[in-house]
Amino acid sequence: MQFFFEVLIGGLLSGVLYALVALGFVLIYKASGVFNFAQGAMVFFAALSFVGFQEVLQRWGLPAAPAFWLAFVLTLGAMVVLGILTERIVLRPLVNQPPITLFMATIGLTYLVEGIAQGIWGANVRGLDLGIADEPVEWVMESAGLLVSRFDVFAAAMAGALVLSLALFFQYTRTGRALRAVADDHQAALSIGIPLQRIWAIVWAVAGFVALVAGLIWGARNGVQFALTYTALKALPVLILGGFTSVPGAIVGGLIVGASEKLAEVYIGPMVGGGIESWFPYVLALAFLLLRPEGLFGEKHIDRV
Amino acid sequence: MLYREAGQFKASYQADQQIFPIRQDRVGFSLVLAFFFLLVPAVANQYWLQAILIPVLIFSLAALGLNILTGYAGQLSLGSAAFMAVGAFAAYNFMLRVPGMPFLLALVLGGLCAAAVGVAFGLPSLRIKGFYLAVATLAAQFFIIWALTKFPWFSNHSASGVISTQAVVILGYAFDTPASKYLLTLSVVALLALLAKNMVRSSTGRAWMAVRDMDVAAEVIGIRPLHAKLSAFAVSSFYCGVAGALYAYTYLGTVEPEGFNLDLSFKILFMIIIGGVGSILGAFLGAAFIVLLPIFLDNIIPQLFGGLLSSSFSSNLQLIVFGGLIIFFLIVEPHGLARLWQIGKEKLRLWPFPH
């Protein structure tokens, strides 16, 4: 039973990471109806830029701590610029095109962003150190006898803080209210004078920020490498479980996917030869969709002729 | 001047329903067919046949399959490469395990296996739509590739899942030269393209298009969505499966499950988007574009920049140019190359007096 809980907690915590990537998807889908396949590439871009800036700054003789924060700020700036450029160059000319066209454009964007990131910073695998050791937390070990990584707890706390600050931002700021209005109804928001295109630029910038946080945590966990872009794929079953338009859905979906894939790998995997982590979340999501086509928290869609 | 249909009357239903109602189109198309069937195998060298023409044809077939599903029936799929893998491995196993199996029958059976798998993974389309369905088809992509890698029976217990295809022999004639393989591929593709063209003109195709435009409305006017959607999945997967078998037998010779990865699925999706969604011609134009573009970039980029660029940078530049071109195309002509062709034809009809 103890082993079960260890696997479960490990799964839940890795699910937090999926949820972070899914969050970026949800923000953009909610506000602009674009299924942004490039979110994974943005995560990769953010992590690679951060490490790159850090290296450059340290080569110039900056001590580690200011280099860390300066690199963070510079990367954030790069992500915001990337978001705004995306809105300006890719999405604005494609307004009113069918969703599949926009989706394809974001796949093109994926190639573009991956190429630019590796073109600037090179394709080497790099380490990323956030200063938090990947070792078990002692008091949990002593009181419950479970191995829970300090790093995973930190990642979960970061994700929690991020979601909380996003929730506050959406709830209490003027921009946040405008964002929610746009997400609710483009036309109505436009008619009461909300600048749609500026809102979209902001959403892409916020998604860039989320990608940065996800990139830092993923990068610190697995190293900054091209494989980071595939994390986006793991976020997709999270999205269909939680619903494309729900922030809490992304979190809950992430937790479900993380926990179930680890449990399935441990308990079902040996029966069929292992490696089922690659597809189990999708099949789970598929089975789930058959019961609830709009996801856990998605809006119920009513078809009218 | 030349492209004018004045004086061509349709006096019978047969004349009204032909695929190319304008005489110039018929002549032009026969010339194109004659060019590809007679002239190309005689003059093209091995590189052109083996590295360009055969893959273009095979990807055209796969794009045709996806276009039936996505362009005509409106069901977005990201799993076409997996259905190609099913076709390839099924044909391989039929050839391997049934003594005296004729190649063409194995090709068809491979396609039918892919169709059966396609229907199974198409079942969720009855409940879910749009991007939810697209993500669901990713399940097919990952599951099928995993199963083909995991169970060695599919690859005849080869160590790394790589299969080497058997020789292609039809009625005692061995298709082993590039030209003969090209002709075989071309014949299969031409036949299936004709079939697809007629399918989308028939009631089946109209049912698909009705479901695509609005499935609730289609149901109201008496089209069975279950029937339409699943038949689209079956036909589409059949085409992808045959394309996959050809990919293994006439193009590469040795394939592994990992070769049919998500990137390939995306490539096929790009083909129909760039070629034109919901167009038979578009599948061919898109496939040619996507196959030729990397070859073109490979040759042109080192020439433009000489030895200035390292090879890793030029591969990144390729990614950038590829991604940029796709975005550019979507912005400039969201309906694809087929639409450009249509516009060109309209212009030609009015030329030289457009007013």
Interface residues (C-beta under 8 A of the other chain):
Chain A: F35 I89 V90 P93 L94 Q97 P99 I100 T101 F103 M104 A105 I107 G108 L109 T110 Y111 L112 V113 E114 G115 I116 Q118 G119 G122 A123 L233 L236 P237 L239 I240 F244 V272 G273 G275 I276 S278 W279 Y282 V283 A285 L286 L289 L290 P293 G295 D303 R304 V305
Chain B: T70 L76 P124 R127 I128 K129 G130 F131 Y132 A134 V135 A136 L138 A139 F142 F143 W146 T149 K150 F151 M214 D215 V216 A217 V220 L262 F266 L269 F270 I273 V277 S312 F313 N316 L317 Q318 L319 I320 F322 G323 G324 L325 I326 I327 L330 I331 P334
